[in-house]
Amino acid sequence: MKKFLLPMIAFLLSNPLFSRQNNQNAVASLLFKDIKTTLTAADKNQIAAKLGFIPSGNQNEPFALDKDSKEYPFAATVYPTDLNKDGKDEIFIVFGNSYTSGAAGSSVALFIKNAAGVYTNNLGFPGTTPDVLATSYQGYPDLLIGGPGFEFPVWRWNGKTYAYYKKVSDATYSKLRKMTLEEVSKSSRQ
């Protein structure tokens, strides 16, 4: 019996009818590999489609912007969070290189599910991994997204999307109460 059980389990797990992983498109599978999140396969596919990445064929840098830019592959880091503590994941994706993101070296996307149940991208521009500030508005924390220069833009939730709020100087930055995005993501998973 054991002789047949293991091959049967392996078959079922690899079969698209039984495997949730196989319901994901190729980019979603690469993007969310080993990521713990409450998103459905459909949610993951939706986010992957909105990003517009294609597989690059490079194991360490698995994404490209399009077929003409495959020689500039890049990696992406996914940070599931629950910024407003409503039990639904918001998904940060930090990705890119100087080809995709200029002098910042990376870009930041933030997907938040709207009232219609659709994930929308609230950022989508070059910048470094955000810091999540202790200040908030309408249930969402302010975000500081760095980049080249000596001032850092702060983005604030306006009830529908994150919008530019103000800049803080390099000297002020060190005095802010904040958490790294990685810390916020880890605390959301506990």
C-alpha positions in Angstrom: 0.0 0.0 0.0 2.8 2.5 0.9 4.4 1.7 -2.4 1.4 3.3 -4.2 0.5 6.0 -1.7 3.5 8.3 -2.2 3.3 8.3 -6.0 -0.4 9.0 -5.7 0.1 11.9 -3.3 2.8 13.3 -5.6 0.5 13.0 -8.6 -2.4 14.8 -6.8 -0.2 17.6 -5.6 1.1 18.2 -9.2 -2.3 17.9 -10.8 -3.9 21.2 -11.7 -7.3 20.0 -10.5 -5.9 19.5 -6.9 -3.1 22.0 -6.7 -3.8 25.6 -5.8 -0.3 26.6 -6.8 -1.0 25.5 -10.4 -3.9 27.9 -10.6 -1.4 30.7 -10.6 0.1 32.1 -13.7 3.9 31.8 -14.2 4.7 35.3 -12.9 2.4 34.9 -9.8 4.0 31.5 -9.1 7.5 33.1 -9.2 6.4 36.2 -7.3 4.6 34.5 -4.4 6.9 31.4 -4.1 7.4 30.7 -0.4 5.3 33.8 0.6 2.8 33.3 3.4 -0.3 35.3 2.6 -4.1 35.1 2.7 -4.4 35.9 -1.0 -6.2 33.5 -3.3 -4.6 32.3 -6.5 -6.9 34.7 -8.3 -5.7 37.6 -6.2 -2.1 36.7 -6.9 -2.8 36.4 -10.6 -4.5 39.8 -10.6 -1.5 41.5 -8.9 1.0 39.8 -11.3 -1.0 40.9 -14.3 -1.2 44.5 -13.1 2.6 44.5 -12.6 3.1 43.4 -16.2 6.3 41.4 -15.5 7.3 38.5 -17.6 9.6 35.6 -16.6 13.2 36.4 -17.6 14.5 32.9 -17.5 17.1 33.9 -15.0 16.9 31.9 -11.7 18.3 34.7 -9.5 16.6 37.6 -11.2 13.4 36.0 -12.5 11.5 39.0 -13.9 11.8 41.3 -16.9 9.6 44.2 -17.9 8.9 42.8 -21.4 10.5 40.5 -24.0 12.7 43.3 -25.3 14.3 43.9 -21.9 15.1 40.3 -20.9 18.8 41.3 -20.8 18.0 43.5 -17.8 16.4 41.0 -15.4 15.5 41.8 -11.8 14.3 40.3 -8.6 11.2 41.3 -6.6 10.5 41.1 -2.9 6.9 40.7 -1.7 5.9 42.0 1.7 2.4 41.0 2.8 1.1 43.3 5.4 -2.2 44.3 7.1 -1.7 48.0 7.3 -5.2 48.9 8.5 -5.8 45.8 10.6 -8.9 44.7 8.7 -7.8 41.1 8.2 -7.1 41.6 4.4 -3.6 41.6 3.1 -2.0 44.7 1.5 0.9 43.6 -0.7 4.1 45.7 -1.1 6.4 44.7 -3.9 9.8 46.2 -4.2 11.5 45.4 -7.5 13.8 46.4 -10.2 17.3 47.7 -11.0 18.7 50.9 -12.6 17.2 49.9 -15.9 13.7 49.8 -14.5 14.0 52.4 -11.7 16.8 54.8 -12.6 19.0 56.2 -9.8 16.7 54.8 -7.0 17.7 51.3 -8.1 14.3 49.9 -7.2 10.6 50.6 -7.5 7.7 50.3 -5.0 4.2 49.0 -5.7 1.5 48.7 -3.1 -1.6 46.7 -3.8 -4.7 47.4 -1.7 -8.1 45.7 -2.2 -10.8 48.2 -2.9 -14.5 48.0 -2.0 -15.2 46.2 -5.2 -12.7 43.4 -4.2 -10.1 44.5 -6.8 -6.5 45.0 -5.9 -5.3 48.4 -7.1 -1.7 49.7 -7.2 -1.3 52.7 -4.9 2.3 53.6 -5.6 4.2 52.2 -8.6 7.2 54.4 -8.9 11.0 54.4 -8.3 12.0 54.4 -4.6 13.6 52.4 -1.8 11.8 49.9 0.5 9.3 52.1 2.5 9.5 52.8 6.2 6.2 52.6 7.9 5.8 55.6 10.2 4.0 55.7 13.6 1.7 58.5 12.3 -1.4 57.5 10.4 -4.6 58.9 8.8 -7.9 57.1 8.3 -6.5 53.8 9.6 -3.5 53.6 7.4 0.1 54.5 8.4 2.1 57.1 6.7 4.8 55.8 4.4 8.3 57.2 3.9 9.8 56.2 0.6 13.4 57.1 0.0 15.4 57.6 -3.1 18.2 59.8 -4.4 18.6 63.1 -2.5 18.5 64.5 1.0 14.8 64.8 1.5 12.3 62.0 1.7 8.7 62.0 0.6 6.0 60.9 2.9 2.9 59.4 1.4 -0.5 59.5 3.3 -3.7 57.6 2.8 -6.5 60.0 1.6 -9.4 57.5 1.9 -9.0 56.1 -1.5 -5.2 55.9 -2.3 -1.8 56.9 -1.0 -0.9 60.4 -2.1 2.1 62.6 -1.6 1.8 64.4 1.8 5.1 66.1 2.6 8.9 65.8 2.6 11.2 65.3 5.6 14.8 66.2 5.8 17.6 63.8 6.4 18.1 65.3 9.9 14.3 64.8 10.7 14.3 61.2 9.3 16.5 59.9 12.1 14.1 61.3 14.7 10.9 59.7 13.3 9.2 56.8 15.0 9.1 54.1 12.3 9.4 50.4 11.5 10.9 48.8 8.5 8.6 47.2 6.0 10.1 43.8 6.8 9.3 44.3 10.5 5.7 45.3 9.7 5.3 42.3 7.3 6.7 39.9 9.9 4.4 41.2 12.6 1.4 40.9 10.3 2.2 37.2 9.8 2.1 36.4 13.6 
